[in-house]
Amino acid sequence: MNWPPSAEPVRYDKARVATLAPIRQQLDVLGLPLIRLRKLRGLLSALEMQIEDGGDSPEVNGLLLDALRAGVRHQVGEPGALPVLRAIDAFAQAEDQRWAQLRAGTLSPIQLSPEEQLEELIPTGYRLVQAQQTAAACDIWLVAWNLVKQLARPELRSPADLNDAYGVTYSVDDWSVDLVWELGNAGFANPAYSEHQIRVSHECLELFPEQIADTVVNLMRAQGEALWRLGRRREAETTYAALVERLPDEGWAYIGWSDQYWLNKHTAPDYGAADVILRRALARPTLSDREDVLERLADLYTQWGKPPDVTVAGAQRMKPQPPGAARGQSATGKSTQPPPPAPKLGRNDPCWCGSGRKYKQCHMRSDSRR
C-alpha cells in the first residue's frame, strides 16, 4: 500500500464519522449476545478510529469493511446479515466517492462548527501565551471570542451554560478572564489591544449576566485598568465605582481601584486617594479577601513613607515576605518575567509575572491549563 495519509491528521471529521451510525444501528438490532456483538463493534470501532485520527487510507478501510462483512455473515448467516451488509455497502459507496474527490483534488476541506473551532483556537492561544507571544495569542483569541458571540443565546445566562449547551471542553468563564488580561498585557505595546480589552470585557458582561463574582471583578477591573491606561480616567472611575457598588464586599475590587492611584507608572501617585479606597473596603464587616486588602494597605504605606497607624502596623507585622517575590507593581506594569519555575506558587503568593496581583487573581488559571 502506498496511499499517503490524510493532510489533516489532527482534524476530527465529525460528519464523516456520523456516516457510520447506520451500520452501528443495524448491528445493534441483530439480537446477538453481548460478547459476540462486541467483536463486531470492535471492527467498526477500528474503522472509526482510522477516520478520527485522519491517517486512514482506502486500502486499510476496505480491509476493515471486508472483515466486518465476514464477521456478520459468520455470526448470523447471509440472510440475517443483509440489513447490515446494505448499510456497509452504502457507507463504502460514499467512501469511494470521497476518495475519488480526494484523488482529483476536489474534496472540500473539513468544515468545523464554531464550537469545534473554539476547541482548536483556545489551546493554540495558550501555547502562544506560554511562548510569550502575547499579541499573536490575542489575535487568535479575538477570533475565538467572535465565535463565542455567535454561539451565545439569550437563554444562556452564564459561560457555564454555553459550555453545557455546546460541549466545549475549555471553561469559557476562565478563558474569558485570561483573554481580557492578556489583551491588557498586549495593550502596553499597542493601545488597540487596550480598546479590545474594554470591548470584550463589556461584551462578556452583557452576553452573560449571571456570572460568578470573581469573574465580574476581573472583567470590570480589566475595563478600569484599560480605560485608565488610555487616559480616560473619568470613565475608569465610573467603572470602578460601579464595580464596588455591584459587589461591595469583594476586596479585589477595591484593590484594583486603589492601585491606579499609586502603582500606575503613567500618572503621579496619589497615596491619599488610594488609602481612602482601601479603608472604605476595610469598613465592610463582611469583606472578602480582607487579608489581601490589609497587605496592600501595608505596601501602600511602605512606599508612601508615612508612619503607619494601628491598622497598617498590624498588617505589616503579619505580611509574609516570600524570597525573591516581586512587589510594588500592579497590572499597570508590563509583565516581562518568565513563567514560574517549580515548585508551583501558592494561590496567595505574588504572581510570577510581577503584576503585583496574587497568583490566584492573575496567571493561576492560564498556568493550570498549560
N, C-alpha and C positions, 0 to 999 in steps of 0.2 A: 504494500500500500504506500502510495506517495502523495496522498491528499494532504495539503497543508492545513494546519489548524485554523480556526476562526481568527479573524483580525481583531475581534473584540472579546478576548478571553475573560475579561472581568465583568462583562455586562450580563445581567440576568435577563434573558428574553422571556418575560412573563407570558406574552401572547403565544409564543411557540410551545412553551411547557403546557399551557392550558389545552392545547390540541390533543394531549394525551388523556384528558379526562374521559372521553367516551370509551376508550379501551379499559380504563380502570373501572368504570361503571359496569361494563359487561362482565369483567372478571368477578366483580362482587356479587352478581346475580347467578353465578354458576352453582351456588349451593355447596361448594367444596368445604371439607373440614379445614379448619384454620391452618393447620400445619402444612397442608398441600397448597392452600391458597397463597401462603407466604412465599413459596418457591416461585410461583408465577409473578407475584408482586415484586419479588427480588429482581427478576429480569426487567420488568418495567421500570423499577427504580434505577437500575443501572443505565438504562436509556435516558431517563430523566436527568441523572447526574451528568451524563455526557453533554446534554443540551445546556444545563445550568452552568457548567464550567466553561462553555464556549469553545472547547477544544475538540469538538466532535468531528467526525468525517462520515460521508455516506457509506463507506465500506463497513466501518465498525457498527454504525447504526443498523445497517442492513443485516449484519450477523446477529445482532441482538433481537431484531424483529423476527428473524427466522427461528432463533432459539425459542422465542415466546410462542410462535405458532406451533412449533413441535411440542412444546410443553403443554399447551392447551389441548392439542389432539391426544396426547398421551393420557391426560387426566380425564377427559370426558368423551373422547371419540370424535370423529369428523362431524356427525350431525349436531351433537351438542356444542361443538366448538364454533359453529357457523356465525353466531352473532359477534363473538369476539374476533373471529377472522375478518369479518367485514369491517369492523372498527379499525383493525390493524391495517387492512388494505387502504382504507380511506386516509389514514394517517400517512402511510407510505406514499400514496399518490401526491398528497400535499407536499411531502418532503422532497419528492422527485422534482416537483415544480420549483421549490425553493432552491435546491442545489443547481438546477438549470439556470435560474436567475443569477445565482452567485457566480457561476462559470462565465456568464455573459456580461457580468459587471452591472446588472440592472437591479440587483437586490437593494431595497431601501434599507437604510440604517435602522437599528433598533430604536423604536420610539419610547422614550421614558416618560412616565407620568410625572407630574410635578412633585409628588411625594418621593418617587424614585430618584429624581434629580436632587432633591434635598439630601437623600442618603449618600450621594456622591459629593456634593458641594460642601456640606458641613465638615466632614473629616478632612477634606482637602484644605479647607481654611485653617483647621487646627494644625495641620502639618506645616503650613506656611508660617503660622504664628510661632511654632516651635523653632523654625529656621530663622526667626526674627525678620521675616519678610512681611512686615505689618501691612503695608499698603496693598500688596498683592493679595493678602488674606482678606482684607476689607473689600477689595473689588469682587472677589469670589462670593463673599458673604452677602454683599448687597444684591447680587443676582439671586441668591438663596432667599433673601428677605422678600424680594418681589414675588417669589413662588409662595411664600407663606401668606402674603396678601391675597394671592389668587385662591388659596385653599380656605381662607378664613370665611366663616359664615356667621350670621347674627346669633345663631343658637350655640355656637362655640364660644363660651364666655371666658375661657382661660386657655393658655397654651397647652395645659394638660388635656383639655377637651380636644384640641386639634391633634395631639399625639394619639389619643384614643380613637378618634374618628378615622384617621388615615394610616394608623400603624407605623408612624415614623419612629425609628429607633432612638434617635437623639432627642434629649429633652429640649423642646423649643423654649421652655422657660429659662433654663440655664444658658442655653446658647444665645438667646436674645440679649441677655445681660453681657455675656462675653463680647458679643458683636458691638454693643454701644461703647464698651470700654476700649476695645481695640480701635474703633473709629476715633476715639479721643486721643489715643497714642499716635495714630497716623495724622491727626489734626495739627500736631505741633509743627510738622514739616509742610503740610498742605492744608490751609484753612477750609478747603472744600470738604474734607472729611469731618471737620467740626460741624459744618452745616448738615451733613448726613447724620451725624450723631444726634443733633437736635431733632431732625425729622423722624428718624427711626424710633427714637425714644417716645416721641409724641404719638406716632402711629401705633406703636405697640400698646401703649396705654389706652388708646381709642379702640383698637381692634379687640382687646381682651380686657374688659372692665373688671373682671373678677380674678385679680392676681394676688398672690401672697404678698404680705407686707414687705418682705425682704426684696422682692423683685421691684415693687413700686419705688422703694427707697433708692435702689440702684439706678433705675431708669430716670427718675426725676433728678437725682444728683448728677447724672451724666448730662442731662439737659442744662442744669445750672452751671456746671463747670464749663461746658462748651460755650454757653452764652457769655459767661464772664471772660473767657479767653478771647472771644471775638469783640470784646469791648461793649457788649450790650448789657451793661451792668444792671440797668433798671429791670430788664426782662429777667435777668438771673435772680435778682432779689425777689421778684414776684413769684418765680418758680420755687425758690426755697421756702418762701413764706407759705405758699400753697401746700408744699410737702409737709411742713411741721403742723399745719392746720389739719391736714388729712390724717396724718399719723403722728399725733403729738407725743407718743411715748416711745418713738423709735430713736434711740440715741445717735445712730449714724446719720440720721437726717440733719441733726444739729451740728455734728462734727463736720460733715461735708460743707455746710453753710459757713461755719466759722473758719474753716481752712482757707477760704477765699480771701479773708482779711489779713492773714499773716503768713501763709505759706505760698501764696501766689507770687511767682517771680516777676510778673509783669506789672504789678501795682505796689505802691508803697504800703508797708504794713500798718494796720490799724488794730493794735493789740486790744485796745479797749472794746472795740465793737465785737471782736472775737470772744472776749471774756464774757460780755453780756449774753451772747448766744449760748455759750456752754453753761453758764449759770442758769439761764432760762430752762435748759434741759434738766439740770440737776434739781430744779424746783418741782419737777414732776415726781410724785411719790411712787408711781408705777413705771418709771422709766426703764426700758430695756437697755442692756449694754452700758449700765451705769459705770462700771469699772473702766470701760473704754473712754467714756466721756471724762472721767476723772484723770485718766492717764494723759489725754490730750490737753486737759487744762494744765497739768503739771508741765508738760512740754512747752506750752504757751508761755508760762511764767519763767521757765528757764531761759527761753530765747528773749523774752521781754526784758529780763534783768530786773524784774520788780520783786521786792520781798514777798514771799508767799504768806497768805493768811492761813488759818487753821485747816480749811478745806484743801487748799493746794498743798500744804506741807504734808498732810496725811496721804495725799495721792502720790507725792514724790517718794515718800518712805516705802509705799507698797508697790511702786512701779518696778517691774522686772527689767533687767538690763542684759539681754542676750548678747554674747560676744559677737562683735562684728555686725550687729544689726544696724541697718540704715535707718536713721531717724531724721526728723526735721524737714521732710519733703512731703508733698501731697501729690494728688493725681495731676496737679498743675505743673509738676516737674517731670519731664520725659524720662521714661524708663530706658536705661542703657545697660543694665547689668544682665549677665547671662542667666538662664534658668537655674532653679535651685539645685544644689548638689545633694546627694544623700548624706545624712539621713533627712527624711522629709520634715518640713516645717510643721509645727503645731497650728491649729486653727487660729489661735490668738497671737501667734508670732507676727512680727512685721513682715510684710511680703518681700520676697527676694528682689522684686523689681525696683525697690527704692521709692515706691509711691507714697509711703507713709501710712497706707491703709493696712489694716490687719489682713493676714493671709486669707482668711475666710471671706473677707469683703473684696478681695482683689483677684488673684490668679488661681485660687484653690480649685475652682470649678474647671477651668480650662486645663490645668495640670493633671487633674484626675482623669481626663479623657485622652491623654497623650500616650 
